[in-house]
Amino acid sequence: MTDFITYGIIVLVAVVVFAIAGKNKSKWGINLKRVYCPVCGTKQPIVRWPKNQQQFLWGGTTCPKCHANLDKYGNVIP
């Protein structure tokens, strides 16, 4: 019984941490909203396929129209 409570507390803390990080647009956050490319205005697909290691680890996509490298919040990554 105590293991169940311990795991429940750990999951609850993780959810709160990721929610706060997402609100602050940290790389640890989770973005569930669709983003638009700031360069060409194209709506990015819901399912994002990573093209490089940074996108794989931290989220993000490459715009299919203008090939801009975007983070998970839709900001251009140089």
C-alpha positions as CSV (number, residue, x, y, z in Angstrom):
1,M,0.0,0.0,0.0
2,T,2.8,2.4,0.8
3,D,4.5,1.7,-2.5
4,F,1.3,2.7,-4.3
5,I,1.1,6.0,-2.4
6,T,4.8,6.7,-3.1
7,Y,4.5,6.1,-6.8
8,G,1.3,8.2,-6.9
9,I,3.2,11.1,-5.2
10,I,6.1,10.8,-7.7
11,V,3.7,10.9,-10.7
12,L,1.9,13.8,-9.2
13,V,5.1,15.8,-8.7
14,A,6.3,14.9,-12.2
15,V,3.0,16.2,-13.7
16,V,3.3,19.5,-11.8
17,V,6.9,20.0,-12.8
18,F,6.2,19.4,-16.5
19,A,3.1,21.6,-16.4
20,I,5.1,24.5,-14.9
21,A,7.9,24.0,-17.4
22,G,5.4,24.0,-20.3
23,K,3.8,27.2,-19.1
24,N,7.2,28.9,-18.9
25,K,8.1,27.5,-22.4
26,S,11.1,25.6,-21.0
27,K,12.7,22.8,-23.0
28,W,11.5,20.4,-20.3
29,G,7.9,21.4,-20.9
30,I,5.3,19.7,-23.0
31,N,3.4,21.5,-25.7
32,L,0.2,19.9,-26.8
33,K,-0.9,22.8,-29.0
34,R,-0.3,22.9,-32.8
35,V,2.2,25.5,-33.9
36,Y,2.6,27.6,-37.0
37,C,5.8,28.3,-38.8
38,P,6.8,32.0,-38.1
39,V,8.5,32.2,-41.5
40,C,5.8,31.1,-43.9
41,G,2.8,30.6,-41.6
42,T,2.2,26.9,-42.4
43,K,0.4,24.9,-39.7
44,Q,2.7,22.2,-38.5
45,P,1.5,18.6,-38.4
46,I,0.2,17.1,-35.2
47,V,2.6,14.1,-35.4
48,R,6.2,15.5,-35.5
49,W,9.0,13.4,-37.0
50,P,12.4,14.5,-35.7
51,K,15.0,15.3,-38.3
52,N,18.0,15.6,-35.9
53,Q,19.1,14.8,-32.4
54,Q,17.9,18.1,-30.9
55,Q,14.4,17.6,-32.2
56,F,14.4,14.0,-30.9
57,L,15.5,15.0,-27.4
58,W,13.7,18.3,-26.9
59,G,10.8,18.2,-29.4
60,G,10.4,20.3,-32.5
61,T,10.0,19.9,-36.2
62,T,11.2,21.1,-39.6
63,C,8.7,23.1,-41.6
64,P,7.7,21.0,-44.7
65,K,7.2,24.1,-46.8
66,C,10.2,26.4,-46.0
67,H,12.4,23.9,-44.1
68,A,12.8,26.2,-41.1
69,N,14.0,24.4,-38.0
70,L,11.4,25.0,-35.2
71,D,11.3,24.1,-31.5
72,K,8.2,22.6,-29.9
73,Y,6.7,26.0,-29.3
74,G,7.1,27.2,-32.9
75,N,10.2,29.4,-32.5
76,V,12.9,29.3,-35.1
77,I,16.1,27.6,-34.0
78,P,19.2,29.1,-35.7
